[in-house]
Amino acid sequence: MLVLTILALSKPINANEIYISQAGDNLDLEVQQRSEDNYVSLNSNGGSNNITIRQGMHEDGTIDIDEVGSHEAYWTITGDGNTVGSAQTDTNRSSGGAPHHLANIVNGDNNVVYHTQMGKQGHDGFVEIQGDDNEVNLYQRGNGGQKWADVVLTGDGHSVDVMQRGTEYAEAEVDLTNSGGAYNFALTQNVATSSSFYSITGYCTNSNGCSLSVNRNN
């Protein structure tokens, strides 16, 4: 596995930027940015790659309590059979934290996308996939700002799981276009002190139907 790390030594480093463009198959890559105000742009063309980006963490995987967040990551993945994971987090409470933005664009089949955003402030999450038999797991948790998720999938046989937790407002907009194989979609919104909203557009032409589950608690 190739691990690319940006870390702070004597004092926090702000505004780290990483740009990655790779072509080929069977790559294991993990990018770690352990301070605040981080930016990653990644373009991957190939199959059977395992790529993970973590923003806001220690070397042992624990979170820095002085790290306030404000991370951005943009993915473009072209190919089949890839597993891609993004994690953005902060636990700073005294300074209020800062919001996160994460976007994943995937073209191909049989890909798995893990999208995780945690921390006190708001989270923006965007996933757009064209292809068949892809899987999306999107998780947002935070108590200080809005959680927003926009998921657009075009193709057959997808599995999508969206979970939004914490106080403050949560919104999920999902568009599923299907031309044969069934899709499975589950949405959970657990918002303690504010309201939530969701919009689902689905086209299912499978004779056995598609699976849709929505659970809300606010």
C-alpha positions in Angstrom: 0.0 0.0 0.0 1.2 3.5 -0.8 0.4 6.0 2.0 0.7 9.7 1.4 0.7 11.8 4.6 0.6 15.5 5.4 1.0 16.3 9.1 1.9 19.0 11.5 5.1 18.8 13.5 5.7 21.8 15.8 2.5 23.7 15.0 -0.6 23.2 12.9 -0.3 23.5 9.1 -3.2 25.1 7.3 -4.3 25.0 3.7 -2.6 21.8 2.6 -3.4 21.0 -1.0 -2.9 17.6 -2.7 -3.5 16.9 -6.4 -3.4 13.3 -7.6 -3.9 11.9 -11.1 -3.3 8.1 -11.6 -3.9 5.6 -14.3 -3.8 1.8 -13.8 -5.2 -1.1 -11.9 -4.7 -2.8 -8.5 -3.5 0.3 -6.7 -3.7 0.5 -2.9 -3.5 4.2 -1.9 -4.2 6.0 1.4 -3.9 9.8 1.8 -3.9 11.3 5.3 -4.1 15.0 6.1 -4.0 15.5 9.9 -4.4 19.2 10.3 -7.2 21.6 9.3 -8.1 23.5 6.1 -7.2 20.6 3.8 -7.9 20.1 0.1 -7.6 17.0 -2.1 -8.3 16.6 -5.8 -8.1 13.0 -7.1 -8.5 11.7 -10.6 -8.2 7.9 -11.0 -8.6 5.9 -14.2 -8.4 2.1 -13.8 -10.0 -0.9 -12.1 -9.7 -2.8 -8.9 -8.1 0.1 -7.1 -8.5 0.6 -3.3 -8.2 4.4 -2.5 -8.9 6.1 0.8 -8.6 9.8 1.8 -8.7 10.8 5.5 -8.8 14.4 6.5 -8.3 15.4 10.1 -6.6 12.6 12.1 -3.5 11.5 14.0 -1.1 8.8 12.7 -2.8 6.2 15.0 -6.2 7.2 13.5 -7.4 9.2 16.5 -8.8 12.7 16.1 -6.9 15.9 17.1 -9.1 17.9 19.6 -7.4 21.1 18.3 -8.3 20.4 14.7 -11.3 22.5 13.6 -12.0 20.9 10.2 -12.8 22.9 7.0 -11.8 20.1 4.6 -12.6 19.7 0.9 -12.2 16.6 -1.3 -13.1 16.1 -4.9 -13.0 12.6 -6.6 -13.3 11.6 -10.2 -13.2 7.8 -10.6 -13.3 6.0 -14.0 -13.2 2.2 -14.1 -14.8 -0.9 -12.6 -14.4 -2.8 -9.3 -12.9 0.1 -7.3 -13.3 0.7 -3.6 -13.1 4.4 -2.7 -13.4 5.9 0.8 -13.4 9.4 2.1 -13.5 10.5 5.7 -13.6 14.1 7.0 -13.8 14.8 10.7 -13.1 17.3 13.5 -13.9 17.3 17.2 -13.1 20.8 18.1 -15.8 22.3 20.3 -14.3 25.4 21.9 -13.6 27.0 18.5 -16.9 25.8 17.0 -15.4 23.8 14.2 -15.7 24.4 10.4 -17.8 22.8 7.7 -16.8 20.1 5.2 -17.3 19.5 1.5 -17.0 16.2 -0.3 -17.8 15.3 -3.9 -17.5 11.9 -5.6 -18.1 11.4 -9.3 -17.8 7.8 -10.6 -18.1 6.3 -14.0 -18.1 2.5 -14.1 -19.6 -0.7 -12.7 -19.3 -2.7 -9.5 -17.7 0.2 -7.5 -18.1 0.8 -3.8 -18.1 4.3 -2.4 -17.7 5.0 1.4 -18.5 8.7 2.2 -18.1 9.8 5.9 -18.4 13.3 7.4 -18.3 13.9 11.1 -17.8 17.0 13.3 -19.6 19.9 14.9 -20.3 22.0 11.9 -22.1 21.5 8.6 -21.4 18.8 5.9 -22.0 18.9 2.2 -21.9 15.6 0.4 -22.3 14.9 -3.3 -22.2 11.5 -5.1 -22.9 11.1 -8.8 -22.5 7.6 -10.5 -23.1 6.4 -14.0 -22.9 2.6 -14.4 -24.3 -0.6 -13.0 -24.2 -2.6 -9.7 -22.6 0.2 -7.7 -22.8 0.6 -3.9 -22.9 3.9 -1.9 -22.6 4.3 1.8 -23.0 7.9 2.9 -22.8 8.9 6.6 -23.1 12.4 8.0 -23.0 13.3 11.8 -22.8 16.6 13.5 -24.5 18.9 16.0 -23.6 22.4 14.8 -24.6 22.9 11.2 -26.7 21.6 8.3 -26.1 18.1 6.9 -26.8 18.0 3.1 -26.5 15.0 0.8 -27.2 14.9 -3.0 -27.0 11.4 -4.5 -27.5 10.8 -8.3 -27.2 7.3 -9.8 -27.9 6.3 -13.3 -27.9 2.6 -14.1 -29.0 -0.8 -12.9 -28.7 -2.8 -9.7 -27.4 -0.1 -7.3 -27.4 -0.2 -3.5 -27.6 3.1 -1.6 -27.6 3.7 2.2 -27.7 7.3 3.5 -27.6 8.1 7.2 -27.8 11.6 8.7 -27.5 12.1 12.5 -27.2 14.8 15.1 -28.9 18.1 15.9 -29.7 20.8 13.4 -31.1 20.5 9.9 -30.6 17.5 7.6 -31.5 17.3 3.9 -31.1 14.5 1.4 -31.9 14.6 -2.3 -31.7 11.3 -4.2 -32.2 10.6 -7.9 -32.2 7.0 -9.0 -32.7 6.2 -12.7 -33.0 2.5 -13.5 -33.3 0.7 -16.8 -33.5 -3.0 -15.8 -31.9 -4.3 -12.6 -33.5 -3.4 -9.3 -32.1 -0.9 -6.9 -32.1 -0.9 -3.1 -32.2 2.4 -1.2 -32.3 3.2 2.5 -32.5 6.6 4.2 -32.2 7.3 7.9 -32.5 10.8 9.3 -32.1 11.0 13.1 -32.2 14.8 13.9 -32.8 15.6 17.6 -33.6 19.3 17.8 -34.4 20.5 14.3 -36.2 19.5 11.1 -35.3 17.3 8.2 -36.2 17.1 4.5 -35.8 14.5 1.8 -36.6 14.3 -1.9 -36.5 10.9 -3.7 -36.9 10.5 -7.5 -36.8 6.9 -8.7 -37.4 5.2 -12.0 -37.7 1.4 -11.6 -38.5 -0.7 -14.7 -37.6 -4.0 -13.0 -40.6 -6.4 -13.0 -39.9 -7.5 -9.4 -39.8 -3.9 -8.2 -37.2 -1.9 -6.3 -36.6 -1.6 -2.6 -37.1 1.8 -0.8 -36.8 2.4 3.0 -37.1 5.7 4.8 -36.7 6.2 8.6 -37.0 9.6 10.2 -36.8 10.7 13.9 -37.1 14.4 14.6 
